[in-house]
Amino acid sequence: MLLIRCPWCGPRDEIEFRYGGQAGLTYPPDPEAVSDEEWADYLFMRDNPKGPFRERWFHAAGCRRWFNAVRDTATHRFISTYRLDEEPPA
């Protein structure tokens, strides 16, 4: 099992968390002005790198807060976690 460090609760077992997708995506400022292709790209197309990747996670069985994490997709190792109001680590 993986230990995931919640920024509020500390290290917890992975079964307490839910994956929330890629972090850092911004909602289109004017969705009505976006073409169907651009809207489909926003909704469905995500990066899929091998290596460090910024993700959103939800601590469902704990504090019930969202946070961001940097996780290595090749090893599943969590490199860092940080609150939504914090800058991502360098």
C-alpha distances in whole Angstrom, upper triangle without the diagonal:
4,7,10,13,15,19,20,18,16,12,10,7,7,8,11,12,14,15,19,20,22,23,27,28,32,34,37,40,42,40,44,45,42,43,41,39,38,37,35,34,32,31,29,29,26,25,23,23,21,20,19,20,20,19,19,16,17,16,17,16,17,20,20,21,21,20,20,17,18,15,15,16,16,13,11,11,12,16,17,17,21,23,25,28,27,28,25,24,27
4,6,10,12,16,17,15,13,10,8,6,5,9,11,11,13,13,17,18,19,20,23,25,29,31,34,37,39,38,42,42,40,41,39,37,36,35,33,31,30,29,27,27,24,23,21,20,19,17,16,17,17,16,16,14,15,14,16,15,16,18,19,19,18,17,16,13,14,12,13,13,14,11,8,8,9,12,13,14,17,19,22,25,23,24,21,21,23
4,7,9,13,14,12,10,6,5,5,6,9,10,10,13,14,17,18,20,20,23,25,28,31,34,36,39,38,42,43,40,41,40,39,37,35,34,33,31,30,29,28,25,24,23,22,21,18,17,17,17,16,16,13,14,12,15,14,14,16,17,17,16,15,15,12,14,12,14,15,17,13,11,9,8,11,12,12,15,17,20,22,21,22,20,19,22
4,6,9,11,10,8,5,5,6,6,9,9,8,11,12,14,16,17,16,19,22,25,27,31,33,36,35,38,39,37,38,37,36,34,33,32,30,28,27,26,26,23,22,21,20,20,17,15,15,14,13,12,10,11,10,12,12,12,13,14,14,13,11,11,9,11,10,13,14,16,14,11,9,7,10,9,8,11,13,16,19,18,19,17,16,19
4,6,8,7,5,4,6,9,9,12,11,10,13,14,16,17,18,17,19,22,25,27,31,32,36,35,39,40,37,39,38,37,35,33,33,31,29,28,28,28,24,23,23,22,22,19,16,16,15,13,13,11,11,10,13,13,12,12,14,13,12,10,11,9,11,12,15,17,19,17,14,11,8,10,8,7,9,11,14,17,15,17,15,15,18
4,5,5,5,6,7,10,10,13,10,9,12,13,14,16,17,16,18,21,23,25,29,30,33,33,36,38,36,38,37,36,34,32,32,30,28,27,27,27,24,24,24,23,23,21,18,17,15,13,12,9,9,7,11,11,9,9,10,9,9,8,9,9,12,13,17,19,21,19,16,14,11,13,10,7,8,9,12,14,14,16,15,15,19
4,6,6,9,11,14,14,16,14,13,15,15,16,18,18,16,17,20,22,24,28,29,32,32,36,37,35,38,37,37,34,32,32,31,28,28,28,28,25,24,25,24,25,22,19,18,15,14,12,11,11,10,14,14,11,10,12,9,10,7,9,10,13,15,18,20,23,21,18,16,13,13,10,7,6,6,10,11,11,13,13,13,17
4,6,9,11,14,15,17,13,13,16,17,17,20,21,18,20,23,24,26,30,31,34,34,37,39,37,40,39,39,36,34,34,33,30,29,30,31,28,28,28,28,28,26,22,21,18,17,15,13,12,10,13,13,9,7,10,9,10,9,12,13,16,18,22,24,26,25,21,19,16,17,13,10,9,9,12,13,13,16,16,17,21
4,7,8,11,13,14,11,12,15,17,18,21,22,20,23,25,27,29,32,34,37,36,40,41,39,42,41,40,38,36,36,35,32,31,32,32,29,29,29,29,29,26,23,22,20,18,16,13,12,9,12,11,7,7,10,10,12,12,14,14,17,19,22,24,26,24,21,19,16,17,14,12,12,12,15,16,16,19,19,19,23
4,6,10,12,14,12,13,16,17,19,21,22,20,23,26,28,30,33,35,38,37,41,42,40,42,42,41,38,37,37,35,32,32,32,32,29,28,28,27,27,24,21,21,19,18,16,14,13,11,14,13,10,10,13,13,14,12,14,13,16,16,20,22,24,21,18,16,13,14,12,10,11,12,16,17,16,19,18,18,21
4,7,9,12,10,11,15,16,18,20,21,20,23,26,28,31,34,36,39,38,42,43,41,43,42,41,38,37,36,35,32,31,31,31,28,27,26,25,25,22,20,20,18,17,16,14,14,11,14,13,11,12,14,14,15,13,14,13,15,15,17,19,21,18,16,13,11,13,11,10,13,14,18,20,19,20,19,18,21
4,6,8,7,9,12,14,17,19,21,21,24,26,29,30,34,36,39,38,41,43,40,42,41,40,38,36,35,34,32,30,30,30,27,27,26,26,25,23,21,20,19,17,16,13,12,9,11,10,9,11,13,14,14,14,15,14,16,16,18,19,21,19,15,14,12,15,14,12,15,16,19,21,21,22,21,21,24
4,6,6,8,11,13,17,19,21,21,25,27,29,31,35,37,39,38,42,43,40,42,40,39,38,36,35,33,31,30,29,29,26,26,25,25,24,22,21,20,20,17,16,13,13,10,11,10,10,13,14,15,16,15,16,15,17,15,18,18,20,17,14,13,12,16,15,14,17,18,21,24,23,25,23,23,26
4,5,6,8,10,13,16,18,18,22,24,27,28,32,34,37,35,39,40,37,38,37,36,34,32,31,30,28,26,25,26,23,23,21,22,21,20,18,17,17,14,14,10,11,9,10,10,11,14,14,15,14,14,15,13,15,13,15,15,17,15,11,12,11,15,14,13,16,17,19,23,22,23,21,22,24
4,5,8,11,14,16,19,20,24,25,28,29,33,35,37,35,39,40,38,39,37,36,35,33,31,30,29,27,26,27,24,24,23,24,23,22,21,20,19,17,15,12,11,9,9,8,11,14,13,15,15,16,17,16,18,16,18,18,20,18,14,15,15,18,18,16,19,20,21,24,25,26,24,25,28
4,7,10,13,16,19,19,23,24,27,28,31,33,36,34,37,39,37,38,37,36,34,32,31,30,28,26,26,27,24,25,24,25,25,24,22,20,19,16,14,10,9,6,6,5,7,10,10,12,12,13,15,15,18,17,20,20,22,20,16,17,15,18,17,15,17,17,19,22,22,24,23,24,27
4,7,9,12,15,15,19,20,23,24,28,30,32,31,34,36,33,35,33,32,31,29,28,27,25,23,22,23,21,21,21,22,22,21,19,17,16,12,10,7,6,5,5,7,8,10,9,10,10,11,12,12,15,14,17,17,20,18,14,15,13,16,15,13,15,15,16,19,20,21,20,21,24
4,6,10,13,14,17,18,20,21,25,27,29,27,31,32,30,31,29,29,27,25,24,23,21,19,19,20,18,19,18,20,21,20,19,16,15,11,9,6,5,7,6,9,11,12,10,11,9,11,12,12,15,14,17,16,19,18,15,16,14,17,16,14,16,15,16,19,20,21,20,22,25
4,6,9,11,14,15,18,19,22,25,27,25,29,30,27,28,27,26,24,22,21,20,18,16,16,17,14,15,15,16,17,17,16,13,12,8,6,5,6,9,10,13,14,15,13,12,10,10,10,10,12,12,14,13,17,16,13,14,13,16,15,13,15,15,15,18,19,20,18,20,22
4,7,8,12,12,14,15,19,21,23,22,25,26,24,25,24,23,21,19,18,18,15,13,14,15,12,14,14,17,18,18,16,13,11,7,5,5,7,10,11,15,16,16,13,11,8,9,9,10,13,13,16,15,18,19,15,17,15,17,16,14,14,14,13,16,17,18,16,19,22
4,6,10,10,13,14,17,20,22,20,24,25,22,23,22,20,19,17,16,15,13,11,11,11,9,10,11,13,15,16,14,10,9,6,6,8,10,14,15,18,19,19,16,15,11,11,10,10,12,12,14,13,16,18,15,16,15,16,16,14,15,15,14,17,18,18,16,18,20
4,7,7,11,13,16,19,21,20,23,24,21,22,21,20,17,16,16,13,11,11,11,10,7,8,9,11,14,14,12,8,6,4,6,9,12,16,18,21,21,21,18,16,13,11,9,10,10,11,13,12,16,17,15,16,14,15,15,14,14,15,13,16,16,15,13,16,17
4,6,9,12,15,17,20,19,23,24,21,23,23,21,19,18,18,15,13,13,14,13,10,10,12,13,16,15,12,9,5,4,5,9,12,15,18,21,20,19,17,15,11,9,7,8,9,11,14,14,18,19,16,17,14,14,13,12,11,11,9,12,12,12,10,13,15
4,6,10,13,15,18,18,21,21,19,21,22,20,17,17,17,15,12,14,15,14,11,11,14,15,18,17,14,11,7,8,9,12,15,18,21,24,23,22,20,17,13,11,9,11,11,14,16,17,20,22,19,20,17,17,15,14,12,12,10,12,12,10,9,13,14
4,7,9,12,15,14,18,18,16,18,18,17,14,13,14,12,8,10,12,11,9,11,14,15,19,19,16,13,10,10,10,14,16,20,21,25,25,23,21,18,14,14,12,14,14,16,19,18,22,24,21,22,20,20,18,17,16,15,12,14,15,14,13,17,18
4,6,8,11,11,15,15,13,16,17,16,13,12,14,12,9,11,13,13,12,14,17,19,22,22,20,16,14,13,13,16,18,22,23,27,27,25,22,19,16,16,14,17,18,20,22,22,26,27,25,26,23,23,21,19,18,17,13,14,16,15,15,19,20
4,6,9,8,12,13,11,14,15,15,12,10,12,12,8,10,13,14,14,16,19,22,25,25,23,19,17,16,15,18,19,23,24,28,27,26,23,20,17,18,17,20,21,23,25,25,28,30,27,28,26,26,24,22,21,19,15,17,19,18,19,22,24
4,5,5,9,9,8,11,12,13,10,9,12,11,8,11,14,14,15,17,21,23,27,27,25,22,20,19,19,22,23,27,28,31,31,29,26,24,21,21,20,23,24,26,28,27,30,33,30,31,29,29,28,26,24,22,19,20,22,21,21,25,26
4,6,9,9,9,13,15,16,13,12,15,15,12,14,18,18,19,21,25,26,30,30,28,25,22,22,21,24,25,28,29,33,33,30,28,25,22,23,22,25,26,28,31,30,34,36,33,34,31,31,29,27,25,23,19,20,22,21,22,26,27
4,5,6,7,11,13,15,12,11,15,15,13,15,18,19,20,23,26,29,32,33,31,27,25,24,24,26,27,31,31,35,35,33,30,28,25,26,25,28,29,31,33,33,36,38,36,37,34,34,33,31,29,27,23,23,26,25,26,30,31
4,5,5,9,10,12,10,8,11,13,10,12,15,16,18,21,25,27,31,32,30,26,24,23,22,25,26,30,30,34,34,32,29,27,24,25,25,27,28,30,32,31,34,37,34,36,34,34,32,30,29,27,23,24,26,26,26,30,31
4,6,8,10,13,11,10,13,15,13,14,18,19,21,24,28,30,34,35,33,30,28,27,26,29,29,33,33,37,37,36,32,30,28,29,29,31,32,34,36,34,38,40,38,39,37,38,36,34,32,31,27,28,30,30,30,34,35
4,7,10,12,10,10,13,14,13,15,18,19,21,24,27,30,33,34,33,30,28,27,27,30,31,35,35,39,39,37,34,32,29,30,29,32,32,34,36,34,38,40,38,40,38,38,36,35,33,31,28,28,30,29,30,33,34
4,7,8,6,6,10,10,10,12,15,15,18,20,24,26,30,31,30,27,25,25,25,28,29,33,33,37,38,36,33,31,28,28,27,29,30,31,32,31,34,37,35,37,35,35,34,32,31,30,26,27,29,28,28,31,32
4,5,5,6,9,10,11,12,14,15,18,20,24,26,30,32,31,28,27,26,26,29,31,35,35,39,40,38,35,33,30,30,29,31,31,32,33,32,34,37,36,37,36,36,36,34,33,32,29,30,32,31,30,34,34
4,6,5,6,9,10,10,12,13,17,20,22,25,29,31,30,27,26,25,26,28,30,33,33,37,38,37,34,32,29,30,29,30,31,31,32,30,33,36,34,36,35,36,35,34,33,32,29,31,33,31,31,34,35
4,5,5,6,9,10,10,11,14,17,20,22,26,28,28,25,24,24,25,28,29,33,33,37,38,37,34,32,29,29,28,29,29,29,30,28,30,33,32,34,33,34,34,33,32,32,29,31,32,30,29,32,32
4,5,5,6,9,10,10,13,15,19,21,25,27,26,23,22,22,22,25,27,31,32,35,36,35,32,30,27,27,25,26,26,27,28,26,29,32,31,33,31,32,31,30,29,29,25,27,28,27,26,29,29
4,5,5,6,9,10,13,16,19,22,26,27,26,23,22,21,21,24,25,29,29,33,34,33,29,27,24,25,24,26,26,27,28,26,29,32,30,32,31,31,31,29,28,27,24,26,28,27,26,29,30
4,5,5,6,7,11,14,17,20,24,25,25,22,21,20,20,23,25,28,28,32,33,33,29,28,25,25,24,25,25,26,27,24,27,30,28,31,30,30,30,29,29,28,25,27,29,28,27,30,30
4,6,5,5,8,11,14,17,21,22,22,19,18,18,19,22,24,28,28,32,33,32,29,27,24,24,22,23,23,23,24,22,25,27,26,28,27,28,28,27,27,26,23,26,27,25,24,27,27
4,6,6,8,11,14,17,21,22,21,18,16,16,16,19,21,25,26,29,30,29,26,24,21,21,19,21,21,22,23,21,25,27,25,27,26,26,26,24,24,23,20,22,23,22,21,24,25
4,6,8,12,15,18,21,23,22,18,17,16,15,18,20,23,23,27,28,28,24,23,20,20,19,21,21,22,23,21,24,27,24,27,25,26,26,24,24,23,20,23,24,24,23,26,27
4,6,10,12,16,19,21,20,17,17,15,16,18,20,24,24,28,29,29,25,24,21,21,20,21,21,21,22,19,22,25,23,25,24,26,26,24,25,25,22,25,26,25,23,26,27
4,7,9,13,16,18,18,15,15,14,16,19,21,25,25,29,30,30,27,25,22,21,19,20,19,19,20,17,20,23,21,24,23,24,24,24,24,24,22,25,25,24,22,24,25
4,6,10,13,15,14,11,11,11,13,16,19,22,23,27,28,27,25,23,19,18,16,16,15,15,16,14,17,19,18,20,19,20,21,20,21,21,19,22,22,21,18,21,21
4,6,10,11,11,9,10,11,13,16,20,23,25,28,28,28,26,24,20,19,16,15,14,13,13,11,14,17,16,18,18,18,19,19,20,21,20,22,22,20,17,19,19
4,7,9,10,8,11,11,14,17,20,23,25,27,28,29,26,25,21,20,17,15,13,12,11,9,11,14,13,16,16,17,18,19,21,22,21,24,23,22,18,20,20
4,6,7,7,10,12,15,18,21,24,26,28,29,29,28,26,22,20,17,15,12,11,9,7,9,12,12,14,15,15,17,18,20,22,22,24,23,21,17,18,17
4,7,8,12,13,17,19,22,25,27,29,29,30,29,27,24,21,18,15,12,10,7,6,6,9,10,12,14,14,17,18,21,24,23,26,24,22,19,18,18
4,6,10,12,16,18,21,23,26,28,28,28,27,25,22,20,16,13,10,8,5,5,6,8,9,10,11,10,13,16,18,21,21,24,22,20,16,15,15
4,7,10,13,15,19,21,24,26,25,25,25,22,19,16,13,10,6,5,4,6,8,10,9,9,9,8,10,12,15,18,18,20,18,16,12,11,11
4,6,10,12,16,19,21,24,24,24,22,20,17,14,10,8,5,5,6,7,10,11,10,11,10,9,11,12,13,16,15,18,16,15,11,12,12
4,7,10,14,16,19,22,21,21,19,17,13,11,7,6,5,7,9,10,13,14,12,12,10,10,9,9,10,12,12,14,13,12,8,10,12
4,7,10,13,16,18,18,18,16,14,10,9,6,5,6,7,10,10,14,15,12,13,10,11,11,9,10,12,11,14,14,13,11,13,15
4,7,10,13,16,16,15,13,10,7,6,4,6,9,10,14,14,17,18,14,15,12,13,12,9,10,10,9,13,13,13,12,14,17
4,7,9,12,12,12,10,8,6,5,6,7,10,11,14,14,18,18,14,14,12,14,12,9,10,10,10,14,14,16,14,16,19
4,6,9,9,9,6,6,4,6,9,10,14,14,18,18,21,21,17,17,14,17,15,12,12,11,11,15,16,18,17,19,22
4,6,5,6,5,6,7,8,11,12,15,16,19,20,23,21,18,17,15,17,15,12,13,12,13,16,17,19,19,20,24
4,6,7,5,7,9,11,14,15,19,19,22,22,25,23,20,20,18,21,19,16,16,15,16,19,20,23,22,24,27
4,7,7,10,12,14,17,17,21,20,23,24,26,24,21,21,19,22,20,17,18,17,19,21,23,25,24,26,29
4,5,8,11,12,16,16,20,20,24,24,27,25,21,21,18,21,18,15,16,15,17,19,20,23,23,24,27
4,6,9,11,14,16,20,21,24,25,28,27,23,22,19,21,18,15,14,13,14,16,18,21,21,23,26
4,7,10,13,15,19,20,24,24,27,26,22,22,19,21,19,15,15,13,13,16,18,21,21,23,26
4,7,10,13,17,18,22,23,26,25,21,21,18,19,16,13,12,9,10,12,14,17,17,19,23
4,7,10,14,15,19,20,23,23,19,19,16,17,14,11,10,8,7,11,12,15,14,17,20
4,7,10,13,16,18,21,20,17,16,13,14,11,7,6,5,5,9,9,11,11,13,17
4,7,10,13,15,18,18,15,14,11,11,9,6,5,6,6,10,9,10,8,10,14
4,6,10,12,15,14,11,10,7,7,6,4,6,9,10,13,11,11,8,10,12
4,7,9,12,12,10,9,6,5,5,6,9,12,12,15,13,12,8,8,10
4,6,9,8,6,6,4,5,7,9,12,15,16,18,17,16,12,12,13
4,5,6,5,5,6,7,10,12,15,18,19,22,20,18,15,14,15
4,6,5,8,9,10,13,15,18,20,21,24,22,21,17,17,18
4,6,8,11,12,15,17,21,23,24,27,25,24,20,19,19
4,5,9,10,14,16,20,23,24,27,25,24,20,19,20
4,6,9,12,13,17,20,21,24,22,22,18,18,19
4,6,9,11,15,18,20,23,21,20,17,15,17
4,6,8,11,14,16,19,17,17,13,13,15
4,7,10,14,16,18,16,15,11,10,11
4,7,11,13,15,12,12,9,8,10
4,7,10,12,10,11,9,9,12
4,7,8,6,8,7,8,12
4,5,5,8,9,11,15
4,6,8,9,12,15
4,7,9,12,15
4,6,9,12
4,6,9
4,6
4
